[in-house]
């Protein structure tokens, strides 16, 4: 459940450790607050934001930098006010931001304050810069932003994140005066699961059909807690080829919904995918002699942050189902399509963990 944004400035004062939260009023740059010090009048800065053009939906955060330049005549301290906004339908915990601690080099989560402003959902925070910037000097703040679509093993089964507007503002510490602001649009892309040239027919009780299960990640996000899945008839047996060339039979899992296909995990329930990569798993499927003749479907989906108690849940991306005609033994024209070729850019890797 989303909560309305109110009283963020007082909340920011209460959370006085590393990250403080402050509202940007739905995208409006911060206004000078009563009681701003006289030095704020001469404090000035520039901001350069090297935000990613794209992040992967349900993927891991992508690294970028923001550079603060002190354009004043003396050394000063500054802070960063950050806000990411998206359209309606954005689920809770959909957005995550992190910063790299300058002292330890470790990445730390930024506590985001979320809320709804009209037709937009916002996630905002105030990040103090822990060093004085000399006159005409600059400091680079290392950040990461992602759209994990939920917490680990509790991904959203519905909804999606629209393109993000990331608003970054350099502010004067304590007085909430906005000195420079930059807005960047970040697209959110998804994984692309598919099947490569599935044979048109299969013989009930006959030899298996072979094809490739392809998973393309066009985004700069890596993926973890990924269930790379195939859905088949209850009469089907699914095998994958291992690195040593042998075939392993996969256990079928039911989601408990009558009439649904049964699923198999091609690489386990918690596999991973590298950024900008293509993974291909060689698959073969056979159908027992009791399989009803006629069309049967094979589905192709991936699930991120699947619930441990609800199979085939989480953030879901699917391709269109593929239809295979089940025919009787001895039926003419059952040789199917030509052998499957590896997907472009793929090494045709066998299944593995």
C-alpha positions in Angstrom: 0.0 0.0 0.0 1.3 3.4 -0.9 1.2 6.2 1.6 0.7 9.9 1.1 3.8 12.1 1.5 3.5 14.4 4.4 5.8 15.8 7.1 8.9 14.6 5.2 11.1 17.4 6.5 10.5 16.5 10.1 11.1 12.8 9.3 14.4 13.8 7.7 15.5 15.5 10.9 14.6 12.3 12.8 16.6 10.1 10.5 19.9 11.9 11.2 22.3 9.1 10.3 23.5 8.7 6.7 20.5 9.4 4.5 17.7 11.9 5.3 14.4 12.2 3.4 12.9 15.3 2.0 10.0 15.9 -0.4 10.5 17.7 -3.7 6.8 18.4 -4.0 6.2 16.2 -7.0 9.0 17.6 -9.1 9.2 21.2 -8.0 12.7 22.3 -7.1 13.1 23.0 -3.4 12.2 26.5 -2.1 14.2 28.6 0.3 13.0 27.9 3.8 12.6 30.5 6.5 15.7 30.9 8.6 18.2 30.2 5.7 21.6 31.5 6.7 23.2 34.5 5.0 25.9 32.4 3.5 23.3 30.6 1.4 23.0 33.8 -0.6 26.5 33.5 -1.9 26.7 29.7 -2.1 26.4 28.5 -5.8 26.9 25.3 -7.6 26.5 23.4 -10.9 25.4 19.8 -11.3 26.1 17.2 -14.0 24.0 14.0 -14.0 25.3 11.0 -15.9 22.1 8.9 -15.4 21.6 5.7 -17.4 19.3 5.9 -20.4 17.8 2.5 -19.6 17.4 0.2 -16.6 16.0 -3.3 -16.5 12.6 -3.8 -14.9 13.0 -6.2 -11.9 16.7 -6.1 -12.5 19.6 -4.9 -10.3 20.4 -1.2 -9.9 22.6 0.4 -12.6 25.6 2.6 -11.5 25.9 6.2 -12.5 27.5 9.4 -11.2 26.5 13.0 -10.3 29.1 15.7 -10.3 28.7 18.7 -8.0 30.9 21.7 -8.8 31.2 24.5 -6.3 31.0 27.7 -8.3 31.4 30.0 -5.3 34.4 31.8 -3.9 34.9 29.6 -0.8 34.8 26.0 0.3 31.2 24.8 1.1 29.2 21.8 2.0 26.3 20.7 -0.2 23.7 18.0 -0.3 21.7 16.1 -3.0 18.0 16.0 -3.1 16.9 13.0 -5.3 13.5 12.2 -6.6 12.4 9.5 -9.1 8.8 9.7 -10.4 6.8 7.2 -12.4 3.3 6.8 -13.7 0.3 5.2 -11.9 0.4 1.5 -11.3 3.9 1.5 -9.9 3.9 -1.1 -7.1 5.4 -0.7 -3.6 9.2 -1.1 -3.4 9.4 -0.7 -7.2 12.3 1.7 -7.1 15.6 1.4 -5.4 18.6 3.8 -5.1 22.0 3.3 -3.5 25.1 5.3 -2.9 28.8 4.4 -2.5 30.2 5.4 0.8 33.3 7.5 0.1 35.1 6.2 3.2 34.4 2.5 3.0 33.8 2.1 -0.7 30.7 0.0 0.1 27.3 0.4 -1.6 24.5 1.4 0.8 20.8 1.6 0.3 19.2 5.0 0.3 16.0 5.2 2.4 13.4 6.4 0.0 10.2 8.2 1.0 7.4 7.2 -1.4 4.1 8.9 -2.1 1.4 9.7 -4.7 1.1 13.2 -6.2 -1.9 13.3 -8.6 -1.1 10.8 -11.5 2.6 10.3 -10.4 4.3 8.0 -7.9 7.4 9.5 -6.4 10.4 8.1 -4.4 12.6 10.8 -2.8 15.5 11.2 -0.5 18.1 13.7 0.7 21.7 12.6 0.6 24.3 14.8 2.4 27.7 15.1 0.7 30.2 14.2 3.4 33.0 16.5 2.4 33.6 20.2 1.8 34.0 21.2 -1.8 36.7 23.8 -2.4 36.0 26.9 -4.4 35.7 26.0 -8.1 36.3 22.3 -7.2 34.1 19.3 -7.8 33.0 16.1 -6.1 31.7 13.0 -7.8 28.9 11.2 -6.1 28.5 7.5 -7.1 24.9 6.3 -7.2 22.9 3.4 -8.4 19.2 3.3 -9.5 17.0 0.3 -10.3 13.5 -0.9 -10.6 13.5 -4.2 -8.6 9.7 -4.3 -8.7 9.6 -5.6 -5.1 11.8 -7.1 -2.4 13.8 -10.3 -2.9 11.5 -13.3 -3.4 8.5 -11.1 -3.2 8.3 -9.5 -6.6 5.2 -7.8 -8.0 3.0 -10.1 -10.1 1.1 -7.2 -11.5 1.9 -3.7 -12.6 5.0 -2.2 -14.2 7.1 0.8 -13.9 6.7 3.5 -16.5 9.7 5.6 -17.7 11.3 7.3 -14.7 12.0 11.0 -14.4 15.0 11.3 -12.1 15.3 14.8 -10.6 18.5 15.7 -8.9 19.0 19.0 -7.1 22.1 20.5 -5.3 20.9 22.0 -2.0 22.4 24.0 0.8 22.5 21.8 3.9 19.8 22.5 6.5 18.2 25.4 4.7 16.7 23.3 1.8 17.7 25.9 -0.8 17.8 24.5 -4.3 20.9 25.7 -6.1 21.0 23.6 -9.3 18.6 21.0 -10.8 18.8 18.4 -13.6 16.1 16.0 -14.8 16.9 12.9 -16.7 14.4 10.5 -18.4 15.2 6.8 -17.7 13.5 4.1 -19.8 12.6 0.7 -18.2 13.0 -2.3 -20.4 12.2 -6.0 -19.8 13.8 -9.3 -20.4 12.9 -11.1 -23.7 12.2 -14.8 -23.4 11.5 -16.8 -26.6 11.6 -20.2 -28.2 13.7 -20.9 -31.3 12.0 -22.7 -34.2 10.0 -25.3 -32.4 9.0 -28.3 -34.6 5.4 -28.1 -35.9 4.5 -31.6 -34.9 5.3 -34.2 -32.3 4.4 -37.9 -32.2 2.4 -39.3 -29.2 4.7 -41.9 -27.7 7.4 -41.0 -30.2 10.8 -39.4 -30.3 11.3 -36.0 -28.6 11.3 -32.7 -30.4 14.3 -30.4 -29.9 14.5 -26.6 -29.9 16.2 -23.7 -28.0 14.8 -21.7 -25.1 16.3 -18.2 -25.6 16.6 -15.5 -23.0 17.8 -12.1 -24.1 18.7 -9.3 -21.7 19.1 -6.1 -23.6 19.4 -3.9 -20.5 22.4 -2.7 -18.5 20.9 -4.4 -15.4 22.0 -7.8 -14.2 19.3 -10.2 -12.9 19.3 -12.4 -9.9 16.6 -14.7 -8.3 15.5 -15.5 -11.8 13.3 -18.5 -12.7 13.8 -19.3 -16.4 10.7 -21.4 -17.1 8.9 -23.5 -19.7 5.3 -24.6 -19.5 4.1 -27.8 -21.0 1.3 -30.4 -21.0 1.0 -32.9 -18.1 1.7 -35.6 -20.7 5.1 -34.0 -21.6 8.6 -34.9 -20.4 11.2 -32.1 -20.6 15.0 -32.5 -20.8 17.8 -30.1 -21.0 21.3 -30.6 -22.3 24.1 -30.2 -19.7 27.6 -29.0 -20.4 28.9 -32.5 -20.7 26.4 -33.3 -23.4 24.1 -35.5 -21.4 20.4 -34.9 -21.1 18.7 -34.3 -17.7 15.0 -34.7 -17.1 13.5 -31.8 -15.2 10.8 -32.1 -12.5 7.5 -30.6 -13.4 5.8 -28.2 -11.0 2.1 -27.2 -10.8 0.8 -23.8 -9.7 -2.3 -25.5 -8.4 -4.6 -23.8 -10.9 -6.8 -26.2 -12.8 -6.2 -26.2 -16.6 -2.8 -24.4 -16.3 0.2 -25.9 -18.0 2.8 -27.5 -15.7 6.2 -25.8 -15.5 9.8 -26.6 -15.4 12.8 -24.5 -14.3 15.4 -24.7 -17.1 18.2 -23.4 -14.8 16.8 -23.7 -11.3 14.6 -21.3 -9.4 17.3 -18.8 -8.6 19.5 -18.3 -11.7 21.1 -15.1 -12.9 21.6 -13.3 -16.2 24.4 -10.9 -17.0 23.7 -7.4 -18.4 23.4 -7.2 -22.2 23.6 -10.9 -22.7 21.8 -13.8 -24.4 21.4 -17.2 -22.8 20.3 -20.3 -24.8 19.2 -23.6 -23.3 18.9 -26.6 -25.5 15.6 -28.4 -24.8 13.9 -31.5 -25.9 10.3 -32.4 -25.1 8.6 -35.8 -25.6 4.9 -36.7 -25.3 3.6 -40.0 -23.9 1.3 -42.3 -25.8 -1.7 -41.1 -23.9 -1.4 -37.5 -25.1 -4.6 -36.4 -26.8 -4.1 -35.8 -30.5 -4.4 -32.3 -31.8 -2.8 -28.9 -30.6 -0.9 -28.6 -27.4 0.9 -25.5 -26.1 4.3 -24.7 -24.9 4.7 -21.5 -22.9 7.8 -19.4 -22.3 8.1 -17.1 -19.3 10.6 -15.8 -16.8 9.9 -14.8 -13.2 12.0 -12.5 -11.0 11.9 -12.7 -7.2 9.5 -15.6 -7.3 7.8 -16.4 -4.0 9.2 -19.5 -2.4 5.6 -20.7 -1.6 3.9 -19.7 -4.9 5.6 -21.2 -8.0 5.5 -19.1 -11.2 4.8 -15.8 -9.4 6.8 -12.6 -9.1 7.6 -10.1 -11.8 6.6 -12.0 -14.9 7.6 -11.6 -18.6 6.2 -14.0 -21.2 6.4 -14.7 -24.9 3.4 -15.8 -26.9 2.6 -19.5 -26.4 3.8 -21.9 -29.2 1.4 -24.5 -30.6 2.6 -28.1 -31.4 0.3 -30.6 -33.2 0.3 -34.0 -31.5 -0.1 -36.7 -34.1 -0.4 -40.5 -34.1 2.5 -42.7 -34.8 3.0 -43.3 -38.6 1.4 -40.0 -39.5 2.9 -38.5 -42.6 4.7 -35.2 -42.5 5.9 -35.5 -38.9 9.5 -34.7 -39.4 8.9 -31.2 -38.3 10.9 -28.1 -39.0 14.7 -28.0 -39.7 17.1 -28.3 -36.8 17.2 -25.3 -34.5 20.1 -22.8 -35.1 21.5 -20.9 -32.1 20.0 -17.4 -31.6 22.0 -14.5 -32.9 24.7 -13.5 -30.5 24.4 -16.7 -28.5 27.0 -19.4 -28.0 24.3 -22.0 -27.8 25.2 -22.8 -24.2 23.7 -25.9 -22.7 21.7 -25.7 -19.5 23.6 -25.2 -16.3 23.4 -23.5 -12.9 
